[in-house]
Amino acid sequence: MSSKAIFYHAGCPVCLDAEQNVALALDQQRYKLETVHLGTDKSRLTDAIKAGVKSVPALVLDGAAYHINFGASIDDLK
Amino acid sequence: MSSKAIFYHAGCPVCLDAEQNVALALDQQRYKLETVHLGTDKSRLTDAIKAGVKSVPALVLDGAAYHINFGASIDDLK
């Protein structure tokens, strides 16, 4: 059974680095990874906020939010 | 060839959660994971600071620091 991982970003350099080095380092046998650009896909903002995402880049693993370094505040993406 | 991952923590609840859900989610075929408790192993502080760790929990992947949420400042562990 695989778990769900959603990587939220906004295309910023900090985001891209975290995607390459953390999100893509996850065990893909266990985690099905989806990448969401909140800068271009505003329709996903509500889900991100509901999961507790306060800044990007962030990784939501099975519904729990993990903020990785700091690229941009979620408030600046609304 | 496997890469090196060091998970720095201080035993705090935020740290333990990040260890269980992010550090242990890494692909262990690609990353050799070491876990360091900076609260009890002060000798590792210098290495952590050199890698850019400013707070725990943090994951250092091939020398680059990724701070995951916020448990404690590195200054409070010195």
Backbone of each chain as nested JSON, in Angstrom:
{
  "chains": [
    {"id": "A", "residues": [
      {"number": 1, "name": "MET", "atoms": {"N": [0.844, -1.198, 0.0], "CA": [0.0, 0.0, 0.0], "C": [0.876, 1.245, 0.0]}},
      {"number": 2, "name": "SER", "atoms": {"N": [0.604, 2.173, -0.901], "CA": [1.451, 3.362, -0.915], "C": [0.749, 4.547, -0.257]}},
      {"number": 3, "name": "SER", "atoms": {"N": [1.553, 5.41, 0.365], "CA": [1.042, 6.59, 1.04], "C": [1.037, 7.747, 0.06]}},
      {"number": 4, "name": "LYS", "atoms": {"N": [0.315, 8.781, 0.44], "CA": [0.209, 9.929, -0.45], "C": [1.118, 11.067, -0.01]}},
      {"number": 5, "name": "ALA", "atoms": {"N": [1.914, 11.568, -0.937], "CA": [2.789, 12.707, -0.675], "C": [2.451, 13.806, -1.667]}},
      {"number": 6, "name": "ILE", "atoms": {"N": [2.186, 14.998, -1.146], "CA": [1.947, 16.137, -2.044], "C": [3.008, 17.189, -1.751]}},
      {"number": 7, "name": "PHE", "atoms": {"N": [3.749, 17.569, -2.776], "CA": [4.76, 18.61, -2.621], "C": [4.181, 19.905, -3.17]}},
      {"number": 8, "name": "TYR", "atoms": {"N": [3.993, 20.896, -2.27], "CA": [3.451, 22.191, -2.676], "C": [4.602, 23.166, -2.865]}},
      {"number": 9, "name": "HIS", "atoms": {"N": [4.574, 23.887, -3.959], "CA": [5.634, 24.864, -4.194], "C": [5.086, 26.051, -4.959]}},
      {"number": 10, "name": "ALA", "atoms": {"N": [5.969, 27.014, -5.243], "CA": [5.546, 28.197, -5.991], "C": [6.596, 28.569, -7.033]}},
      {"number": 11, "name": "GLY", "atoms": {"N": [7.382, 27.593, -7.419], "CA": [8.362, 27.839, -8.463], "C": [9.603, 28.612, -8.038]}},
      {"number": 12, "name": "CYS", "atoms": {"N": [9.694, 28.926, -6.745], "CA": [10.845, 29.698, -6.252], "C": [12.102, 28.809, -6.185]}},
      {"number": 13, "name": "PRO", "atoms": {"N": [13.273, 29.437, -6.178], "CA": [14.514, 28.646, -6.116], "C": [14.578, 27.722, -4.899]}},
      {"number": 14, "name": "VAL", "atoms": {"N": [14.136, 28.207, -3.74], "CA": [14.129, 27.368, -2.528], "C": [13.208, 26.161, -2.741]}},
      {"number": 15, "name": "CYS", "atoms": {"N": [12.086, 26.418, -3.443], "CA": [11.128, 25.342, -3.73], "C": [11.733, 24.288, -4.648]}},
      {"number": 16, "name": "LEU", "atoms": {"N": [12.358, 24.747, -5.72], "CA": [12.902, 23.815, -6.709], "C": [13.997, 22.963, -6.09]}},
      {"number": 17, "name": "ASP", "atoms": {"N": [14.809, 23.588, -5.254], "CA": [15.875, 22.863, -4.587], "C": [15.3, 21.8, -3.649]}},
      {"number": 18, "name": "ALA", "atoms": {"N": [14.276, 22.18, -2.902], "CA": [13.651, 21.22, -1.977], "C": [12.975, 20.082, -2.74]}},
      {"number": 19, "name": "GLU", "atoms": {"N": [12.414, 20.408, -3.889], "CA": [11.764, 19.363, -4.69], "C": [12.81, 18.344, -5.158]}},
      {"number": 20, "name": "GLN", "atoms": {"N": [13.9, 18.861, -5.725], "CA": [14.948, 17.978, -6.249], "C": [15.581, 17.144, -5.149]}},
      {"number": 21, "name": "ASN", "atoms": {"N": [15.773, 17.75, -3.971], "CA": [16.583, 17.097, -2.956], "C": [15.815, 16.427, -1.828]}},
      {"number": 22, "name": "VAL", "atoms": {"N": [14.586, 16.864, -1.586], "CA": [13.827, 16.212, -0.515], "C": [12.649, 15.423, -1.104]}},
      {"number": 23, "name": "ALA", "atoms": {"N": [11.787, 16.093, -1.842], "CA": [10.597, 15.396, -2.366], "C": [10.995, 14.201, -3.225]}},
      {"number": 24, "name": "LEU", "atoms": {"N": [11.97, 14.397, -4.096], "CA": [12.358, 13.299, -4.988], "C": [13.245, 12.259, -4.304]}},
      {"number": 25, "name": "ALA", "atoms": {"N": [13.612, 12.526, -3.048], "CA": [14.408, 11.558, -2.289], "C": [13.522, 10.565, -1.544]}},
      {"number": 26, "name": "LEU", "atoms": {"N": [12.207, 10.835, -1.552], "CA": [11.287, 9.919, -0.872], "C": [11.287, 8.559, -1.56]}},
      {"number": 27, "name": "ASP", "atoms": {"N": [11.0, 7.576, -0.784], "CA": [10.909, 6.219, -1.312], "C": [9.645, 6.106, -2.174]}},
      {"number": 28, "name": "GLN", "atoms": {"N": [9.841, 6.036, -3.465], "CA": [8.704, 6.044, -4.381], "C": [7.942, 4.719, -4.412]}},
      {"number": 29, "name": "GLN", "atoms": {"N": [8.508, 3.715, -3.739], "CA": [7.767, 2.465, -3.607], "C": [6.684, 2.642, -2.544]}},
      {"number": 30, "name": "ARG", "atoms": {"N": [6.976, 3.524, -1.591], "CA": [6.032, 3.711, -0.489], "C": [5.162, 4.952, -0.649]}},
      {"number": 31, "name": "TYR", "atoms": {"N": [5.696, 5.972, -1.361], "CA": [4.958, 7.226, -1.482], "C": [4.659, 7.569, -2.929]}},
      {"number": 32, "name": "LYS", "atoms": {"N": [3.41, 7.843, -3.18], "CA": [3.018, 8.305, -4.501], "C": [3.068, 9.829, -4.431]}},
      {"number": 33, "name": "LEU", "atoms": {"N": [3.986, 10.419, -5.185], "CA": [4.246, 11.855, -5.093], "C": [3.501, 12.666, -6.153]}},
      {"number": 34, "name": "GLU", "atoms": {"N": [2.814, 13.695, -5.664], "CA": [2.169, 14.643, -6.577], "C": [2.786, 16.011, -6.315]}},
      {"number": 35, "name": "THR", "atoms": {"N": [3.067, 16.752, -7.373], "CA": [3.665, 18.079, -7.208], "C": [2.649, 19.13, -7.637]}},
      {"number": 36, "name": "VAL", "atoms": {"N": [2.404, 20.108, -6.748], "CA": [1.397, 21.139, -7.018], "C": [2.039, 22.526, -6.942]}},
      {"number": 37, "name": "HIS", "atoms": {"N": [1.898, 23.289, -8.015], "CA": [2.419, 24.666, -8.072], "C": [1.287, 25.601, -7.638]}},
      {"number": 38, "name": "LEU", "atoms": {"N": [1.371, 26.098, -6.42], "CA": [0.279, 26.927, -5.886], "C": [0.239, 28.317, -6.509]}},
      {"number": 39, "name": "GLY", "atoms": {"N": [1.305, 28.696, -7.171], "CA": [1.311, 29.992, -7.843], "C": [0.438, 29.963, -9.086]}},
      {"number": 40, "name": "THR", "atoms": {"N": [0.403, 28.819, -9.756], "CA": [-0.372, 28.723, -10.993], "C": [-1.677, 27.952, -10.799]}},
      {"number": 41, "name": "ASP", "atoms": {"N": [-1.715, 27.105, -9.768], "CA": [-2.917, 26.302, -9.544], "C": [-3.607, 26.712, -8.239]}},
      {"number": 42, "name": "LYS", "atoms": {"N": [-4.242, 27.883, -8.303], "CA": [-4.889, 28.47, -7.116], "C": [-6.008, 27.59, -6.572]}},
      {"number": 43, "name": "SER", "atoms": {"N": [-6.574, 26.73, -7.422], "CA": [-7.684, 25.885, -6.986], "C": [-7.248, 24.894, -5.908]}},
      {"number": 44, "name": "ARG", "atoms": {"N": [-5.926, 24.709, -5.748], "CA": [-5.443, 23.763, -4.754], "C": [-5.113, 24.417, -3.414]}},
      {"number": 45, "name": "LEU", "atoms": {"N": [-5.231, 25.763, -3.364], "CA": [-4.895, 26.5, -2.146], "C": [-5.693, 26.039, -0.929]}},
      {"number": 46, "name": "THR", "atoms": {"N": [-6.997, 25.845, -1.115], "CA": [-7.855, 25.455, -0.005], "C": [-7.406, 24.145, 0.627]}},
      {"number": 47, "name": "ASP", "atoms": {"N": [-7.088, 23.174, -0.223], "CA": [-6.611, 21.878, 0.288], "C": [-5.299, 22.043, 1.052]}},
      {"number": 48, "name": "ALA", "atoms": {"N": [-4.408, 22.857, 0.498], "CA": [-3.107, 23.059, 1.134], "C": [-3.276, 23.684, 2.515]}},
      {"number": 49, "name": "ILE", "atoms": {"N": [-4.106, 24.711, 2.577], "CA": [-4.337, 25.411, 3.845], "C": [-4.998, 24.467, 4.855]}},
      {"number": 50, "name": "LYS", "atoms": {"N": [-5.929, 23.666, 4.369], "CA": [-6.611, 22.703, 5.233], "C": [-5.624, 21.697, 5.829]}},
      {"number": 51, "name": "ALA", "atoms": {"N": [-4.6, 21.364, 5.065], "CA": [-3.593, 20.408, 5.548], "C": [-2.595, 21.072, 6.497]}},
      {"number": 52, "name": "GLY", "atoms": {"N": [-2.71, 22.403, 6.636], "CA": [-1.827, 23.1, 7.57], "C": [-0.625, 23.765, 6.923]}},
      {"number": 53, "name": "VAL", "atoms": {"N": [-0.627, 23.843, 5.597], "CA": [0.505, 24.475, 4.904], "C": [0.477, 25.988, 5.135]}},
      {"number": 54, "name": "LYS", "atoms": {"N": [1.578, 26.517, 5.676], "CA": [1.679, 27.938, 5.983], "C": [2.684, 28.636, 5.083]}},
      {"number": 55, "name": "SER", "atoms": {"N": [3.582, 27.848, 4.498], "CA": [4.577, 28.396, 3.576], "C": [4.985, 27.309, 2.601]}},
      {"number": 56, "name": "VAL", "atoms": {"N": [5.607, 27.728, 1.517], "CA": [6.15, 26.755, 0.566], "C": [7.666, 26.919, 0.54]}},
      {"number": 57, "name": "PRO", "atoms": {"N": [8.417, 25.905, 0.214], "CA": [7.969, 24.563, -0.115], "C": [7.471, 23.79, 1.103]}},
      {"number": 58, "name": "ALA", "atoms": {"N": [6.487, 22.937, 0.876], "CA": [5.964, 22.089, 1.943], "C": [5.604, 20.723, 1.374]}},
      {"number": 59, "name": "LEU", "atoms": {"N": [5.782, 19.749, 2.224], "CA": [5.478, 18.383, 1.837], "C": [4.347, 17.915, 2.743]}},
      {"number": 60, "name": "VAL", "atoms": {"N": [3.255, 17.448, 2.172], "CA": [2.158, 16.915, 2.975], "C": [2.183, 15.401, 2.83]}},
      {"number": 61, "name": "LEU", "atoms": {"N": [2.476, 14.753, 3.934], "CA": [2.566, 13.29, 3.932], "C": [1.379, 12.722, 4.688]}},
      {"number": 62, "name": "ASP", "atoms": {"N": [0.531, 12.018, 3.966], "CA": [-0.679, 11.46, 4.567], "C": [-1.438, 12.504, 5.379]}},
      {"number": 63, "name": "GLY", "atoms": {"N": [-1.506, 13.713, 4.839], "CA": [-2.301, 14.763, 5.465], "C": [-1.581, 15.658, 6.456]}},
      {"number": 64, "name": "ALA", "atoms": {"N": [-0.345, 15.325, 6.831], "CA": [0.405, 16.142, 7.785], "C": [1.416, 17.01, 7.035]}},
      {"number": 65, "name": "ALA", "atoms": {"N": [1.465, 18.311, 7.388], "CA": [2.31, 19.26, 6.659], "C": [3.703, 19.384, 7.256]}},
      {"number": 66, "name": "TYR", "atoms": {"N": [4.698, 19.301, 6.39], "CA": [6.092, 19.505, 6.779], "C": [6.648, 20.62, 5.924]}},
      {"number": 67, "name": "HIS", "atoms": {"N": [6.97, 21.741, 6.583], "CA": [7.523, 22.889, 5.873], "C": [9.021, 22.695, 5.741]}},
      {"number": 68, "name": "ILE", "atoms": {"N": [9.53, 22.855, 4.55], "CA": [10.955, 22.642, 4.297], "C": [11.591, 23.985, 3.961]}},
      {"number": 69, "name": "ASN", "atoms": {"N": [12.473, 24.441, 4.838], "CA": [13.069, 25.774, 4.676], "C": [11.959, 26.794, 4.427]}},
      {"number": 70, "name": "PHE", "atoms": {"N": [12.266, 27.905, 3.787], "CA": [11.218, 28.895, 3.569], "C": [11.404, 29.575, 2.218]}},
      {"number": 71, "name": "GLY", "atoms": {"N": [10.382, 29.473, 1.383], "CA": [10.436, 30.125, 0.076], "C": [9.477, 31.294, 0.031]}},
      {"number": 72, "name": "ALA", "atoms": {"N": [8.207, 31.037, 0.355], "CA": [7.182, 32.079, 0.331], "C": [6.055, 31.705, 1.277]}},
      {"number": 73, "name": "SER", "atoms": {"N": [5.412, 32.735, 1.81], "CA": [4.272, 32.504, 2.697], "C": [3.051, 32.146, 1.857]}},
      {"number": 74, "name": "ILE", "atoms": {"N": [2.211, 31.307, 2.419], "CA": [0.984, 30.921, 1.711], "C": [0.11, 32.165, 1.481]}},
      {"number": 75, "name": "ASP", "atoms": {"N": [0.194, 33.127, 2.383], "CA": [-0.602, 34.346, 2.248], "C": [-0.251, 35.131, 0.98]}},
      {"number": 76, "name": "ASP", "atoms": {"N": [0.991, 35.016, 0.557], "CA": [1.414, 35.726, -0.648], "C": [0.984, 35.018, -1.927]}},
      {"number": 77, "name": "LEU", "atoms": {"N": [0.403, 33.848, -1.778], "CA": [-0.015, 33.083, -2.958], "C": [-1.526, 33.142, -3.178]}},
      {"number": 78, "name": "LYS", "atoms": {"N": [-2.225, 33.758, -2.214], "CA": [-3.685, 33.797, -2.301], "C": [-4.155, 34.766, -3.384]}}
    ]},
    {"id": "B", "residues": [
      {"number": 1, "name": "MET", "atoms": {"N": [25.54, 3.859, -5.915], "CA": [26.174, 4.746, -4.946], "C": [25.108, 5.39, -4.075]}},
      {"number": 2, "name": "SER", "atoms": {"N": [25.305, 5.331, -2.763], "CA": [24.287, 5.939, -1.925], "C": [24.747, 7.298, -1.404]}},
      {"number": 3, "name": "SER", "atoms": {"N": [23.77, 8.184, -1.22], "CA": [24.047, 9.519, -0.726], "C": [23.949, 9.521, 0.786]}},
      {"number": 4, "name": "LYS", "atoms": {"N": [24.462, 10.577, 1.388], "CA": [24.456, 10.647, 2.84], "C": [23.359, 11.568, 3.349]}},
      {"number": 5, "name": "ALA", "atoms": {"N": [22.558, 11.068, 4.269], "CA": [21.505, 11.864, 4.889], "C": [21.744, 11.867, 6.395]}},
      {"number": 6, "name": "ILE", "atoms": {"N": [21.8, 13.056, 6.979], "CA": [21.92, 13.139, 8.436], "C": [20.689, 13.861, 8.967]}},
      {"number": 7, "name": "PHE", "atoms": {"N": [19.981, 13.222, 9.872], "CA": [18.811, 13.846, 10.488], "C": [19.221, 14.35, 11.865]}},
      {"number": 8, "name": "TYR", "atoms": {"N": [19.193, 15.681, 12.031], "CA": [19.549, 16.287, 13.312], "C": [18.285, 16.594, 14.093]}},
      {"number": 9, "name": "HIS", "atoms": {"N": [18.289, 16.237, 15.361], "CA": [17.114, 16.522, 16.18], "C": [17.531, 16.778, 17.626]}},
      {"number": 10, "name": "ALA", "atoms": {"N": [16.539, 17.035, 18.469], "CA": [16.837, 17.282, 19.873], "C": [15.819, 16.58, 20.762]}},
      {"number": 11, "name": "GLY", "atoms": {"N": [15.21, 15.55, 20.223], "CA": [14.27, 14.767, 21.015], "C": [12.912, 15.401, 21.236]}},
      {"number": 12, "name": "CYS", "atoms": {"N": [12.686, 16.57, 20.639], "CA": [11.403, 17.26, 20.82], "C": [10.301, 16.561, 20.024]}},
      {"number": 13, "name": "PRO", "atoms": {"N": [9.043, 16.786, 20.392], "CA": [7.934, 16.142, 19.678], "C": [7.927, 16.461, 18.181]}},
      {"number": 14, "name": "VAL", "atoms": {"N": [8.211, 17.712, 17.825], "CA": [8.259, 18.088, 16.399], "C": [9.356, 17.292, 15.688]}},
      {"number": 15, "name": "CYS", "atoms": {"N": [10.469, 17.099, 16.423], "CA": [11.598, 16.337, 15.86], "C": [11.23, 14.883, 15.62]}},
      {"number": 16, "name": "LEU", "atoms": {"N": [10.623, 14.272, 16.619], "CA": [10.284, 12.853, 16.52], "C": [9.287, 12.601, 15.404]}},
      {"number": 17, "name": "ASP", "atoms": {"N": [8.335, 13.525, 15.276], "CA": [7.35, 13.406, 14.218], "C": [8.024, 13.516, 12.848]}},
      {"number": 18, "name": "ALA", "atoms": {"N": [8.926, 14.478, 12.706], "CA": [9.619, 14.66, 11.423], "C": [10.504, 13.459, 11.111]}},
      {"number": 19, "name": "GLU", "atoms": {"N": [11.089, 12.882, 12.146], "CA": [11.936, 11.701, 11.919], "C": [11.093, 10.553, 11.381]}},
      {"number": 20, "name": "GLN", "atoms": {"N": [9.976, 10.295, 12.074], "CA": [9.112, 9.182, 11.669], "C": [8.54, 9.379, 10.278]}},
      {"number": 21, "name": "ASN", "atoms": {"N": [8.177, 10.631, 9.97], "CA": [7.42, 10.848, 8.744], "C": [8.196, 11.39, 7.563]}},
      {"number": 22, "name": "VAL", "atoms": {"N": [9.315, 12.039, 7.807], "CA": [10.092, 12.544, 6.669], "C": [11.411, 11.778, 6.534]}},
      {"number": 23, "name": "ALA", "atoms": {"N": [12.218, 11.772, 7.596], "CA": [13.527, 11.112, 7.496], "C": [13.377, 9.638, 7.12]}},
      {"number": 24, "name": "LEU", "atoms": {"N": [12.445, 8.967, 7.773], "CA": [12.288, 7.539, 7.501], "C": [11.52, 7.26, 6.203]}},
      {"number": 25, "name": "ALA", "atoms": {"N": [11.043, 8.333, 5.554], "CA": [10.351, 8.168, 4.276], "C": [11.325, 8.234, 3.103]}},
      {"number": 26, "name": "LEU", "atoms": {"N": [12.574, 8.592, 3.399], "CA": [13.572, 8.657, 2.329], "C": [13.821, 7.264, 1.759]}},
      {"number": 27, "name": "ASP", "atoms": {"N": [14.208, 7.266, 0.514], "CA": [14.544, 6.019, -0.157], "C": [15.865, 5.496, 0.416]}},
      {"number": 28, "name": "GLN", "atoms": {"N": [15.766, 4.442, 1.195], "CA": [16.955, 3.926, 1.882], "C": [17.907, 3.172, 0.96]}},
      {"number": 29, "name": "GLN", "atoms": {"N": [17.444, 2.962, -0.277], "CA": [18.349, 2.377, -1.27], "C": [19.32, 3.445, -1.755]}},
      {"number": 30, "name": "ARG", "atoms": {"N": [18.845, 4.683, -1.741], "CA": [19.67, 5.782, -2.253], "C": [20.352, 6.579, -1.144]}},
      {"number": 31, "name": "TYR", "atoms": {"N": [19.722, 6.622, 0.048], "CA": [20.261, 7.431, 1.137], "C": [20.593, 6.599, 2.357]}},
      {"number": 32, "name": "LYS", "atoms": {"N": [21.807, 6.773, 2.813], "CA": [22.224, 6.13, 4.045], "C": [21.936, 7.14, 5.154]}},
      {"number": 33, "name": "LEU", "atoms": {"N": [20.987, 6.804, 6.02], "CA": [20.51, 7.753, 7.025], "C": [21.192, 7.581, 8.379]}},
      {"number": 34, "name": "GLU", "atoms": {"N": [21.692, 8.712, 8.893], "CA": [22.243, 8.728, 10.243], "C": [21.392, 9.699, 11.056]}},
      {"number": 35, "name": "THR", "atoms": {"N": [21.093, 9.35, 12.294], "CA": [20.288, 10.215, 13.148], "C": [21.158, 10.716, 14.297]}},
      {"number": 36, "name": "VAL", "atoms": {"N": [21.194, 12.039, 14.464], "CA": [22.041, 12.642, 15.493], "C": [21.199, 13.485, 16.446]}},
      {"number": 37, "name": "HIS", "atoms": {"N": [21.316, 13.184, 17.738], "CA": [20.599, 13.937, 18.77], "C": [21.541, 15.033, 19.291]}},
      {"number": 38, "name": "LEU", "atoms": {"N": [21.303, 16.261, 18.871], "CA": [22.207, 17.353, 19.225], "C": [22.082, 17.781, 20.688]}},
      {"number": 39, "name": "GLY", "atoms": {"N": [21.021, 17.355, 21.321], "CA": [20.87, 17.676, 22.74], "C": [21.823, 16.848, 23.584]}},
      {"number": 40, "name": "THR", "atoms": {"N": [22.058, 15.624, 23.172], "CA": [22.931, 14.743, 23.951], "C": [24.317, 14.59, 23.325]}},
      {"number": 41, "name": "ASP", "atoms": {"N": [24.426, 14.831, 22.015], "CA": [25.707, 14.675, 21.347], "C": [26.238, 16.026, 20.855]}},
      {"number": 42, "name": "LYS", "atoms": {"N": [26.694, 16.812, 21.824], "CA": [27.15, 18.18, 21.53], "C": [28.359, 18.209, 20.594]}},
      {"number": 43, "name": "SER", "atoms": {"N": [29.085, 17.092, 20.539], "CA": [30.279, 17.064, 19.686], "C": [29.928, 17.183, 18.206]}},
      {"number": 44, "name": "ARG", "atoms": {"N": [28.664, 16.985, 17.881], "CA": [28.261, 17.063, 16.478], "C": [27.741, 18.443, 16.088]}},
      {"number": 45, "name": "LEU", "atoms": {"N": [27.639, 19.345, 17.076], "CA": [27.112, 20.694, 16.815], "C": [27.887, 21.435, 15.724]}},
      {"number": 46, "name": "THR", "atoms": {"N": [29.215, 21.369, 15.799], "CA": [30.052, 22.094, 14.84], "C": [29.751, 21.664, 13.4]}},
      {"number": 47, "name": "ASP", "atoms": {"N": [29.66, 20.356, 13.194], "CA": [29.34, 19.841, 11.857], "C": [27.974, 20.326, 11.39]}},
      {"number": 48, "name": "ALA", "atoms": {"N": [27.014, 20.294, 12.311], "CA": [25.655, 20.707, 11.96], "C": [25.632, 22.181, 11.547]}},
      {"number": 49, "name": "ILE", "atoms": {"N": [26.293, 23.006, 12.35], "CA": [26.324, 24.446, 12.063], "C": [27.041, 24.704, 10.739]}},
      {"number": 50, "name": "LYS", "atoms": {"N": [28.126, 23.961, 10.505], "CA": [28.883, 24.109, 9.256], "C": [28.009, 23.761, 8.041]}},
      {"number": 51, "name": "ALA", "atoms": {"N": [27.105, 22.818, 8.217], "CA": [26.22, 22.424, 7.114], "C": [25.068, 23.412, 6.924]}},
      {"number": 52, "name": "GLY", "atoms": {"N": [24.968, 24.383, 7.851], "CA": [23.926, 25.393, 7.704], "C": [22.689, 25.155, 8.548]}},
      {"number": 53, "name": "VAL", "atoms": {"N": [22.768, 24.207, 9.471], "CA": [21.606, 23.908, 10.313], "C": [21.384, 25.062, 11.313]}},
      {"number": 54, "name": "LYS", "atoms": {"N": [20.188, 25.631, 11.273], "CA": [19.851, 26.76, 12.152], "C": [18.811, 26.372, 13.194]}},
      {"number": 55, "name": "SER", "atoms": {"N": [18.095, 25.297, 12.923], "CA": [17.095, 24.809, 13.868], "C": [16.918, 23.322, 13.645]}},
      {"number": 56, "name": "VAL", "atoms": {"N": [16.317, 22.662, 14.624], "CA": [15.982, 21.245, 14.468], "C": [14.463, 21.099, 14.532]}},
      {"number": 57, "name": "PRO", "atoms": {"N": [13.909, 20.092, 13.899], "CA": [14.582, 19.063, 13.127], "C": [15.103, 19.573, 11.789]}},
      {"number": 58, "name": "ALA", "atoms": {"N": [16.227, 19.001, 11.36], "CA": [16.783, 19.346, 10.058], "C": [17.375, 18.098, 9.423]}},
      {"number": 59, "name": "LEU", "atoms": {"N": [17.293, 18.082, 8.123], "CA": [17.824, 16.972, 7.36], "C": [18.935, 17.53, 6.492]}},
      {"number": 60, "name": "VAL", "atoms": {"N": [20.125, 16.963, 6.608], "CA": [21.224, 17.405, 5.751], "C": [21.437, 16.323, 4.696]}},
      {"number": 61, "name": "LEU", "atoms": {"N": [21.177, 16.706, 3.452], "CA": [21.307, 15.752, 2.345], "C": [22.518, 16.132, 1.508]}},
      {"number": 62, "name": "ASP", "atoms": {"N": [23.502, 15.267, 1.504], "CA": [24.745, 15.553, 0.783], "C": [25.266, 16.946, 1.105]}},
      {"number": 63, "name": "GLY", "atoms": {"N": [25.199, 17.31, 2.369], "CA": [25.792, 18.574, 2.809], "C": [24.87, 19.773, 2.786]}},
      {"number": 64, "name": "ALA", "atoms": {"N": [23.684, 19.662, 2.205], "CA": [22.755, 20.797, 2.152], "C": [21.683, 20.631, 3.227]}},
      {"number": 65, "name": "ALA", "atoms": {"N": [21.417, 21.722, 3.975], "CA": [20.493, 21.656, 5.106], "C": [19.056, 21.96, 4.706]}},
      {"number": 66, "name": "TYR", "atoms": {"N": [18.142, 21.109, 5.148], "CA": [16.715, 21.33, 4.95], "C": [16.055, 21.313, 6.313]}},
      {"number": 67, "name": "HIS", "atoms": {"N": [15.526, 22.468, 6.701], "CA": [14.855, 22.577, 7.995], "C": [13.422, 22.129, 7.826]}},
      {"number": 68, "name": "ILE", "atoms": {"N": [12.979, 21.255, 8.704], "CA": [11.624, 20.716, 8.604], "C": [10.808, 21.218, 9.786]}},
      {"number": 69, "name": "ASN", "atoms": {"N": [9.816, 22.039, 9.506], "CA": [9.038, 22.678, 10.576], "C": [9.987, 23.298, 11.588]}},
      {"number": 70, "name": "PHE", "atoms": {"N": [9.587, 23.48, 12.826], "CA": [10.479, 24.11, 13.794], "C": [10.282, 23.491, 15.165]}},
      {"number": 71, "name": "GLY", "atoms": {"N": [11.373, 22.957, 15.714], "CA": [11.299, 22.38, 17.05], "C": [12.073, 23.238, 18.028]}},
      {"number": 72, "name": "ALA", "atoms": {"N": [13.339, 23.499, 17.706], "CA": [14.191, 24.301, 18.578], "C": [15.291, 24.949, 17.754]}},
      {"number": 73, "name": "SER", "atoms": {"N": [15.735, 26.107, 18.228], "CA": [16.837, 26.793, 17.557], "C": [18.148, 26.116, 17.916]}},
      {"number": 74, "name": "ILE", "atoms": {"N": [19.076, 26.125, 16.981], "CA": [20.386, 25.541, 17.241], "C": [21.084, 26.295, 18.382]}},
      {"number": 75, "name": "ASP", "atoms": {"N": [20.778, 27.567, 18.511], "CA": [21.395, 28.365, 19.58], "C": [21.018, 27.852, 20.972]}},
      {"number": 76, "name": "ASP", "atoms": {"N": [19.843, 27.282, 21.078], "CA": [19.396, 26.757, 22.371], "C": [20.022, 25.409, 22.701]}},
      {"number": 77, "name": "LEU", "atoms": {"N": [20.759, 24.85, 21.751], "CA": [21.378, 23.536, 21.974], "C": [22.868, 23.637, 22.254]}},
      {"number": 78, "name": "LYS", "atoms": {"N": [23.382, 24.849, 22.135], "CA": [24.829, 25.043, 22.336], "C": [25.213, 24.931, 23.803]}}
    ]}
  ]
}
